[in-house]
Amino acid sequence: MKATISYLTFIGLLIILFSGCTEKSKDERMIQELLEVDREFARQSVSNGSHTAFLEYIDDNCVLLRPNREPVVGREKIAEMFSSPDTSFSLNWEPLFADVSGANDLGYTYGLFTIQMDSPEGPVVTKEGTYVTIWKKDKNGNWKFVLDTGNLGLGKKN
C-alpha cells in the first residue's frame, strides 16, 4: 500500500512539474509570436507604407502618442491623421524585447526605429529613436496594438 501511495505521489509531482514547464514554454512561444507580429508590422510599413501598416495592426480603440500633439484616440481619428500620403518617408523598426501577461492576451514590445525622409535640400535625412507598443489579442486571437509611442534621440543623425 505504501508503495502505491509513493508511486501515485511521484506521478502527481511529475504532472505538476511538467504542467509548469508547459506553461513556461507557452509563455515563451507567445513572446516569440508577439515579436514576430511586431517584425511583420515593420516589414509591412516598409513595403506598403506606414499608414497602411498601422491601420492593419491597429485596435479599434487604439491611442497614438506623438510629439507636440494631443493623444490621437480611436481608429477613425487615426485614419484621419493618416489620410495624407506617406510617400516622402519610410519608417522601419526592430523590436528588442517583448513580454506578455500571464493570460497571454496582453503584451508589449519595445525597440529601435529609423525614419528616412526626403529633404528639400536633396539628400535623404535619417532619424532614429526608440518606441514602445502595447498589444492585446482581439476576439479572433490576433495581436492588435492599443497604444504606440516613440521618441527621437539616438545617434548623430538627429
N, C-alpha and C positions, 0 to 999 in steps of 0.2 A: 504494500500500500504506500509506504514512504517513497519507494522508487517511482511509483506512478505520479505522486504529487510533485516530486522533484522534476520528473520529466515534463509534466504539464507546466510547472513554473518556468522551466528552461524554455519551452516553446513559447509561452506567454511573453517572456523577456525578449526573445528573438523577434517576435511580431512587433512589439513596441519599438525595439531598436531599428528594425527595417522600415517601419512606417515613418519614423523620424527621419531616416535617411532619404526616403522617397519624398517627403515634404520638402526637405532642403534642396533636393535635386529639382523638384518642381519650381521652387522659387528661382533657382539659378537659370532654369530654362526660360522662365518668364522675364527675367532680367535680360537674357540674351535676345529674346524675342523683341523686347522694347528697344534695345539698342539697334537691332536690325530695322525696326519700323522707323526709327529716327534717321538712320542712314539712308533708307529708301526715300524718305521725305526729302532729304538733302539732294539725292540724285534727281528726284522729280523737279526740285527747284532749279537745278542747273539745266536739265533737259527741256522742261516745259515752261519755265519762268516761276519766280517765287509766288506770284499772286495765285496762279493756278494750283500750285502745290499746297499753299496754305489753305485754300478753300477746300481742297480734297481731304486734308487731315484734320480739319477743324471740328470741334464740337459745336453744336448749335448755340451754346451759352458761353462760348469762349471769351476770354479777355486778352487783349494785346496791350502791353505796356511799352510805350515808345517815348524817347526823349522829347521834351518840350511839348507834350500834349496830354490831354486828359486820357484816362483809360478808355479804350475802344471796346465796347461790350456787345457781344452777340454777333451771330453770323451775318445778319443784314447790314449792320453798321460796318463790319469788317469788309464785306463785299463792296460796300460803297467806297470805303477807303482805298480798296484795290481796283477801283474802276478805271483808273488811268493806266496806260501801258507801262510795262516794266521791262522794256527792251533796251533801256540805256544802262542797265546794271545787271550783274549776275551775283546771286547770293548762294554761297556754299557753306557747309559746316561739317564738323566731325564730333560726334559725342565722345566724351572722355569717360563718362560714368553714368550708370543708371541704377536705380533701386526701385523695388515695388513693395506695396503693402503686403501684410500677411494674408489678406484676402485675394491678392493678385489682381485687383481691379483698379488700382490707383498707383501711379509711379511718377518718377521724374527722371529727366536726363539733363546733363549739362556738358558744355564743351566749348569749342572754339569756332568762330565763324570768320569768313572772309567775304567782303563785298568788293567787286571790281566795277567801277563806274566810268562811263565815258566822261571826258573832260573837255570843256570848251577850248582849252589851251592845246589839246591834241592828245598827249599820252593818257593811257588809262590810269586812273587813280585806284589804288588798292588800300582798303582799310580793314583792320582786324579787330576782333573783340571776343567777348565771352557771352554765353547765353545760358538760360535755364528754361526748360519747358516742363510743364506739369501735364501728365496724361491720365486719362481714365478710359476704361473699357465701356463701349456703348452697349446697347441691348443685344447687338449681334456678336459681341465678343471682340470687336475691332478696337484698337487703340486710337483714340482721338485726343488732340490736345485741348486743354481747358484754360491754360494760361501760358503765354510766351513772352519773354522779355530778354533783352540783351543790352550790352553796353560796349562802346568802342573803347580802345585804350591799350591795345597790345602793339608791340613792335615800334619801329621807327617810321612806319609807313603812314601813321596817322597825322 
